[in-house]
Amino acid sequence: MLATTALLALAACGGGGGGGGGATNPGTVTPPAPVENVVLTLSPSPALVTQNAGTGTTFTVSIKASSAIPAGVNAAVAAKADLFSNTSLSTVSAQEYEARITTNATLAAGTYNSTIEVKLCTDAASTCRTPLAGSPWLLPVTLTVKKVGNLSALAPVAGLHAWNQAQYDAARTSYIPATFTPSAFSFRWTVDPDSAKLRRFKPVVVADKKVYLVSSMPAGNGAEPDWTLQAVEELTGLDRWRTDMGKRAQTSLPVLGDNRLHLFSSGATGNTYRTYNLGTGQQMSHLPSTVVQTTDYAPPLVSGTTVYGQYGPAGALSKFDSASTTPLWQFTESTRGGWAVSTDGTLIYNFTQGIMLGIEAATGKLAYASPSLLPYSGAPATMAPVLNGTQVFVTESDSRGGALAAFSAATGKLNWQVQASFTSYPALVGSTLYAVNGGKLEARNSANGDPLWTSLALGAVQDEPYTEVLATDNLAFAASQSRVVAVDLATHKVVWEYPAGGSIAISENGILYITHPVNGVVAINLR
């Protein structure tokens, strides 16, 4: 059922408004002289609106006319009364108007698709028996009502910083220096996929109580997908802003540095390096290249005000100052394609296809390349090497097996390796490495690789391996594509599990994020 609300007799200038909630509120102002063939443009279109269950929200629609509205014309906004509780309509200028629409707070969690009508009529807008040509104009609306849990106040955890990149820091330790109590964990909110689960999510980054997501939607007919960058409030899970990134074949994970968001992407016309304003989502810089990136993007790296990512010839590893528009250097001596890197400030470390590279951070020159760690020469690694100051730790696997290995950070010499069925990159806490081997969490001495302890089987769904480990002072979180578990580092037992999997991150406010490429994002309070 459509409830007609927000009626307005349009004027050439000045402000005006209409009431809402199903009540009629015709205005009386002197209209301008008639103009033929008026066309209205409504934006955003479609309108994508999110709210939490139990609360309503108000969104704004801009209405722009191609010319001044003819004399004697009235306007109305019509919306479904069961979805929308109130509207108002006001004049911004002679050819621009604004509708404010409030959703019902009583809607159950779910996705609602509706249409809002904007009508121009020469008779009473409440009946509109004589509409202008082209009237009504329709605005599709998708309203997502999210289930919510414990939306407790956010407070920073002492000692933590923003989750601004994959594996938490430039050394890629995946170590969060904090203690959490599993009995205090609680569901907070979700960012759900579209109803057809066509949207694809990249792992999130989090800073200043905002969660930044990059996602894509297929365009059909073999066209490049449409990419969106959005900021979500960490407190509520509701949208802060969205930015259309256009069509791209692929995009890197986002990273945060120097108060902006950095992305590398590639399409039919070449690859690009772009930065975006964290407060508004507005693009701040754009550096195009005519070279097309043909391999998947590894996670970029932020170290201070420096950003490393794949850009230019053959997906070269490129160094940028975070505010610069040209590369400081490009490393093109290898075309292996896997540039998941870490740094200690002196060297950049990369391990791909069984070879450890050390690259001078200042100049981009090759410092060393280790002999191949045979037989592990499979696809490029998607997780970067882990650093402790003197050693570089990696895991590698292919159909023939796997290994956890340590190299000298200074020379690239292999210090030790353990051949086994490792499926995750290690997390490093002090002198202890944590990694999943054969479906169990292992703790090993980082000095020599000797085992310290092994947990019981973590459990699996559909035989999916655990590919990520994130460690705190008392827990290690392990994630597969179907579930996340927490292992107590003192008892070596699984003390918590959640039936959703994907990439994991912990914010400086003690929120665990689980991002699945298809199923969306889940936020879990750890306090």
BATI-818402 format. One line per 10 residues: their letters; for each residue x, y, z of C-alpha. Coordinates in pm, whole numbers, plus 50000, padded with zeros to 5 digits. Layout:
! BATI-818402
a	X/Y/Z; ...
***
This chain:
! BATI-818402
mlattallal	50000/50000/50000; 50133/50345/49904; 50089/50626/50154; 50109/50970/49992; 50320/51205/50199; 50522/51523/50168; 50313/51746/49939; 50454/52071/49805; 50347/52346/49569; 50677/52420/49398
aacggggggg	50828/52765/49373; 51112/52911/49171; 51324/52992/49475; 51329/52986/49855; 51263/52703/50098; 50956/52507/50180; 50855/52181/50333; 50588/51923/50367; 50475/51699/50647; 50493/51322/50666
ggatnpgtvt	50348/51012/50819; 50060/50977/50575; 49929/51329/50638; 49873/51573/50347; 50036/51913/50373; 49981/52113/50053; 50183/52435/50030; 50072/52759/49867; 50345/52958/49694; 50363/53147/49367
ppapvenvvl	50512/52922/49096; 50734/53037/48808; 50626/53069/48448; 50548/52741/48265; 50832/52546/48102; 50781/52245/47879; 50929/51896/47910; 51045/51891/48270; 51253/51587/48360; 51345/51494/48718
tlspspalvt	51670/51322/48815; 51670/51137/49148; 51989/51046/49333; 52125/50828/49467; 51960/50569/49246; 51916/50307/49358; 51903/50414/49721; 52082/50158/49941; 51971/50203/50302; 52076/50010/50612
qnagtgttft	51942/50017/50966; 51963/49803/51274; 51659/49610/51391; 51463/49815/51642; 51573/50151/51507; 51465/50361/51211; 51686/50578/50995; 51640/50883/50775; 51795/50915/50430; 51800/51199/50181
vsikassaip	51708/51196/49812; 51817/51479/49582; 51559/51578/49317; 51689/51792/49031; 51466/51933/48756; 51590/51989/48402; 51420/52330/48405; 51199/52540/48630; 50871/52370/48724; 50564/52499/48530
agvnaavaak	50313/52721/48707; 50036/52554/48901; 50224/52227/48948; 50230/52042/49279; 50472/51771/49390; 50433/51464/49606; 50642/51175/49732; 50464/50840/49767; 50610/50550/49966; 50492/50224/50119
adlfsntsls	50345/50292/50460; 50463/49959/50603; 50827/50041/50525; 50847/50419/50554; 50698/50615/50842; 50761/50976/50748; 50877/51200/50462; 50943/51566/50409; 50997/51764/50089; 51174/52099/50070
tvsaqeyear	51295/52346/49806; 51670/52393/49769; 51667/52616/49459; 51452/52690/49154; 51538/52351/49006; 51649/52144/49303; 51452/51983/49584; 51524/51746/49870; 51318/51461/50011; 51395/51321/50356
ittnatlaag	51249/50978/50415; 51234/50793/50747; 51206/50416/50770; 50992/50222/51014; 51170/50118/51334; 50954/49806/51374; 51083/49615/51071; 51223/49268/51127; 51576/49184/51016; 51594/49116/50643
tynstievkl	51617/49286/50303; 51326/49486/50162; 51302/49607/49803; 51062/49888/49730; 51003/50189/49507; 50947/50551/49599; 50745/50766/49359; 50802/51137/49295; 50502/51293/49120; 50437/51626/48951
ctdaastcrt	50067/51706/48913; 49858/51996/48783; 49578/51907/49024; 49597/51816/49393; 49909/51614/49460; 49720/51393/49703; 49518/51246/49414; 49730/51344/49108; 49468/51266/48844; 49645/51491/48590
plagspwllp	50018/51422/48613; 50279/51593/48401; 50428/51395/48116; 50684/51152/48256; 50536/51154/48606; 50580/50961/48830; 50956/50922/48854; 51055/50604/49033; 51340/50553/49278; 51430/50190/49361
vtltvkkvgn	51518/50141/49727; 51688/49844/49892; 51642/49859/50268; 51857/49621/50472; 51753/49571/50833; 52037/49409/51023; 52013/49187/51325; 52219/49325/51608; 52364/49194/51927; 52556/49371/52199
lsalapvagl	52624/49725/52073; 52829/49818/52379; 53029/50140/52390; 53366/50126/52215; 53684/50178/52415; 54044/50128/52302; 54245/49835/52434; 54571/49951/52589; 54869/49873/52367; 54675/49811/52044
hawnqaqyda	54688/50016/51725; 54463/50027/51421; 54431/49716/51204; 54558/49902/50899; 54681/49608/50688; 54692/49230/50656; 54871/49045/50939; 54841/49356/51161; 55185/49521/51125; 55478/49576/50886
artsyipatf	55660/49275/51036; 55344/49068/50965; 55352/48909/51311; 54972/48864/51344; 55027/48933/51717; 54776/49138/51917; 54933/49231/52254; 54622/49192/52470; 54437/48939/52686; 54074/48845/52617
tpsafsfrwt	53826/48632/52811; 53620/48392/52593; 53322/48399/52830; 53286/48771/52752; 53267/48724/52373; 52939/48830/52213; 52791/48888/51869; 52781/49256/51768; 52660/49301/51406; 52699/49182/51049
vdpdsaklrr	52739/49328/50703; 52534/49079/50508; 52574/48978/50143; 52313/49054/49881; 52024/48809/49863; 52178/48621/49568; 52525/48621/49729; 52682/48773/49420; 52878/49040/49606; 53242/48959/49682
fkpvvvadkk	53419/49102/49987; 53786/49175/50051; 53925/49149/50408; 53863/49464/50612; 54088/49728/50762; 53981/49918/51075; 54082/50254/51224; 53927/50536/51427; 53604/50340/51489; 53546/50290/51116
vylvssmpag	53555/49962/50924; 53659/49995/50559; 53535/49739/50306; 53604/49681/49939; 53355/49467/49747; 53257/49384/49392; 52941/49294/49203; 52949/49102/48873; 52840/49307/48573; 52737/49018/48344
ngaepdwtlq	52819/48945/47979; 53186/48901/48064; 53225/49266/48167; 53454/49372/48450; 53282/49378/48791; 53171/49698/48962; 53373/49781/49275; 53259/49971/49582; 53453/50118/49872; 53252/50179/50188
aveeltgldr	53303/50288/50547; 53095/50126/50821; 53055/50257/51176; 53231/50018/51413; 52979/50102/51686; 52665/50005/51493; 52767/49839/51165; 52575/50103/50970; 52710/50274/50658; 52902/50598/50695
wrtdmgkraq	52966/50646/50323; 53003/50456/49995; 53219/50535/49692; 53177/50387/49345; 53524/50278/49228; 53409/50189/48877; 53478/49875/48676; 53801/49690/48746; 53911/49333/48677; 54067/49299/49022
tslpvlgdnr	54165/49505/49323; 54410/49465/49608; 54320/49455/49974; 54290/49807/50115; 54559/49946/50347; 54554/50255/50568; 54841/50500/50602; 54896/50872/50649; 54525/50935/50703; 54415/50790/50372
lhlfssgatg	54316/50456/50221; 54537/50303/49950; 54432/50062/49675; 54596/49904/49373; 54372/49778/49094; 54379/49667/48732; 54142/49657/48440; 54136/49641/48062; 54303/49982/48034; 54588/49916/48277
ntyrtynlgt	54662/49920/48649; 54623/50208/48890; 54725/50330/49235; 54457/50536/49410; 54414/50696/49750; 54088/50793/49922; 53989/51028/50203; 53897/50832/50517; 53630/51078/50627; 53438/51110/50302
gqqmshlpst	53552/50837/50062; 53647/51100/49806; 53933/51001/49576; 54245/51202/49663; 54494/51081/49400; 54500/50855/49097; 54811/50725/48922; 54723/50527/48607; 54945/50291/48411; 54882/50136/48071
vvqttdyapp	55026/49803/48189; 54758/49541/48265; 54806/49340/48586; 54755/48973/48501; 54815/48809/48840; 54616/48839/49162; 54714/49123/49390; 54907/49039/49706; 54825/49246/50018; 55000/49588/49999
lvsgttvygq	55229/49696/50285; 55230/50016/50491; 55535/50116/50694; 55512/50465/50840; 55428/50694/50548; 55556/50445/50289; 55334/50214/50082; 55449/49910/49882; 55226/49749/49621; 55203/49598/49273
ygpagalskf	55207/49866/49003; 55353/49918/48658; 55546/49674/48438; 55480/49305/48505; 55308/49390/48832; 55638/49530/48966; 55683/49581/49340; 55666/49959/49372; 55744/50195/49658; 55545/50512/49717
dsasttplwq	55548/50782/49974; 55186/50777/50085; 55126/51130/49951; 55334/51093/49632; 55202/51043/49280; 55502/50864/49128; 55691/50553/49246; 56009/50614/49447; 56140/50289/49294; 56017/49978/49116
ftestrggwa	56164/49631/49150; 56131/49455/48815; 56403/49190/48833; 56147/48918/48896; 55818/48843/48723; 55703/48582/48971; 55392/48786/49046; 55356/48725/49420; 55446/49042/49608; 55325/48972/49962
vstdgtliyn	55600/49155/50150; 55709/49252/50501; 55977/49493/50621; 56202/49578/50913; 56281/49918/50763; 56611/49802/50615; 56502/49525/50379; 56180/49424/50209; 56120/49048/50236; 55930/48833/49988
ftqgimlgie	55894/48457/49964; 55743/48311/49648; 55787/47980/49469; 56039/47858/49725; 56279/48156/49703; 56340/48421/49971; 56422/48767/49840; 56576/49054/50035; 56532/49393/49866; 56688/49716/49994
aatgklayas	56408/49936/50125; 56593/50258/50045; 56693/50181/49684; 56486/49887/49560; 56800/49693/49471; 56823/49318/49528; 57024/49236/49840; 56998/48858/49806; 56796/48570/49664; 56809/48239/49851
psllpysgap	56839/47900/49683; 56498/47747/49611; 56335/47569/49903; 56254/47265/49691; 56021/47100/49617; 55790/47385/49720; 55766/47602/49412; 55394/47639/49370; 55172/47946/49335; 55276/48284/49480
atmapvlngt	55216/48319/49853; 54920/48532/49961; 55051/48591/50313; 55377/48776/50375; 55688/48653/50560; 55693/48703/50938; 55985/48889/51101; 56145/48889/51446; 56451/49106/51382; 56703/48834/51296
qvfvtesdsr	56495/48569/51120; 56225/48553/50852; 55958/48283/50893; 55741/48135/50619; 55521/47837/50549; 55501/47684/50203; 55299/47398/50067; 55192/47227/49749; 55045/46890/49651; 55363/46715/49768
ggalaafsaa	55361/46850/50123; 55456/47159/50317; 55718/47322/50538; 55768/47581/50809; 56104/47747/50754; 56328/48018/50899; 56580/48223/50700; 56846/48465/50814; 56708/48816/50773; 57056/48948/50692
tgklnwqvqa	57169/48694/50431; 56869/48483/50325; 57044/48165/50442; 56809/47883/50543; 56846/47839/50921; 56599/47553/50970; 56286/47397/50825; 56022/47151/50942; 55851/46945/50672; 55489/46870/50760
sftsypalvg	55130/46957/50656; 55123/47327/50744; 54821/47515/50610; 54853/47857/50778; 55118/48122/50794; 55264/48154/51144; 55183/48409/51411; 55476/48519/51624; 55453/48598/51996; 55793/48662/52152
stlyavnggk	56004/48355/52075; 55708/48129/51992; 55557/48057/51651; 55196/47938/51619; 55077/47765/51301; 54822/47503/51198; 54971/47168/51100; 54750/46874/51006; 54438/47038/51148; 54600/47108/51489
learnsangd	54754/47423/51631; 55126/47388/51700; 55357/47602/51912; 55725/47592/51808; 56046/47751/51925; 56137/48022/51676; 56511/47969/51734; 56521/47615/51597; 56168/47505/51504; 56146/47252/51788
plwtslalga	55788/47166/51898; 55663/47306/52229; 55310/47169/52227; 55025/47061/51997; 54652/47114/52050; 54383/46857/51991; 54221/46861/51647; 54056/47197/51584; 53765/47038/51401; 53665/47112/51045
vqdepytevl	53366/47162/50821; 53382/46998/50477; 53754/46932/50522; 53845/47298/50483; 54195/47383/50611; 54269/47652/50866; 54461/47911/50667; 54497/48203/50912; 54624/48229/51270; 54603/48541/51486
atdnlafaas	54759/48531/51834; 54704/48736/52150; 54876/48707/52488; 54648/48422/52598; 54464/48295/52288; 54531/48194/51931; 54248/48236/51679; 54250/47999/51380; 54022/48050/51082; 53899/47828/50800
qsrvvavdla	53638/47931/50544; 53363/47784/50764; 53455/47856/51126; 53684/48037/51366; 53814/47880/51686; 54010/48018/51981; 54272/47801/52151; 54384/47876/52506; 54764/47906/52500; 54792/47772/52855
thkvvweypa	54563/47467/52830; 54601/47410/52452; 54226/47350/52429; 53964/47506/52204; 53771/47741/52434; 53550/47921/52180; 53425/47871/51827; 53202/48057/51584; 53018/47903/51287; 53143/48151/51026
ggsiaiseng	53484/48164/50866; 53707/48373/50647; 53983/48627/50702; 54023/48752/51062; 54127/49084/51216; 54110/49248/51560; 54059/49622/51596; 54214/49851/51855; 53874/49849/52030; 53881/49474/52084
ilyithpvng	53639/49373/51806; 53708/49054/51608; 53614/49075/51239; 53548/48767/51028; 53526/48848/50656; 53410/48580/50414; 53437/48662/50042; 53073/48558/49985; 52898/48564/50324; 53001/48914/50434
vvainlr	53141/49046/50761; 53070/48944/51121; 53177/49161/51417; 53235/48989/51754; 53293/49173/52083; 53596/49028/52261; 53520/49218/52582
***
